[in-house]
């Protein structure tokens, strides 16, 4: 990636990508006897998954999987890989145990690659907690999706401006964030590709067309069959509420791939609430069930 060309120096503590700096997690979920089970699990620290839970009364066959990182943060030189595969008719909800914190860096950068594959009629909600880039952090995220025409993927990324209540320089203090997403059909046909490069020290974040007066950004991708995506689009709407510090809207992805839903807010709670509202619409339209009540600590 050209935006990381100037960050090839190695950390003094430990070289990038060496043992202790690489982690991977491979999850294979399959539909068996009316439930989705965790049929395959391979991992290397700091990634960890304990088991699939079936805790949704409306969808008892839905597997809930919590992604755990034993280090609690992402450091310079880290190289992380996540591989998720859902078999035919499998249904799963994946989330993280907490926010992803990208620590300050004085050498190299951190990177994660994510591969998501959904077979016929599979259904995946991948809704991790927000990314919090600390001051002087450098983070590369690349997500590659392979999805069957009858499958549905709801993928959410929420990016905070940093630890804005910790220090004034933390707000948009990251050096570079590069976030890319792409999707193809199983036969290799390209559906779409999107890339966001955020460099607050090079380009003003407070200008119109970027973040303006907002602090938190959510990028939600919905890959779904065209008829379902159209019904969701009609219900999602679009609005700018400057007095409330919130703006949101949905638009269609190319090649009948689905929708992309974006949210801007001044506080994380506002953005998460709007993403949850969109998630509720998706679940109702795709599988015909409502969301469970939110947990008290959410």
Secondary structure, DSSP 8 states (H G I E B T S, - for coil): -GGGTT-----SSS-TTSTTTEEEEEEEEEEETTEEEEEEEEEETTEE----B---STTTT-EEEEEEESSSSB-TT-EEEEEEEE-TT-EEEEEESS-EEE---SSS-EEEEEEEEE-TT-EEEEE---EEE-TT-EEEEEEEEEE-TT-EEEEEEEEE-S-TTT-GGGTT--SEEEEEEEEE-TT--EEEEEEEEE-TTTS-SSSTTTTTT--EEEEEEEE--HHHHHHHHHHH-EEEETTTTEEEEEEE-GGG-EEEEEEEESSHHHHHHHHHHHHHHHHHHHHS-------TT-
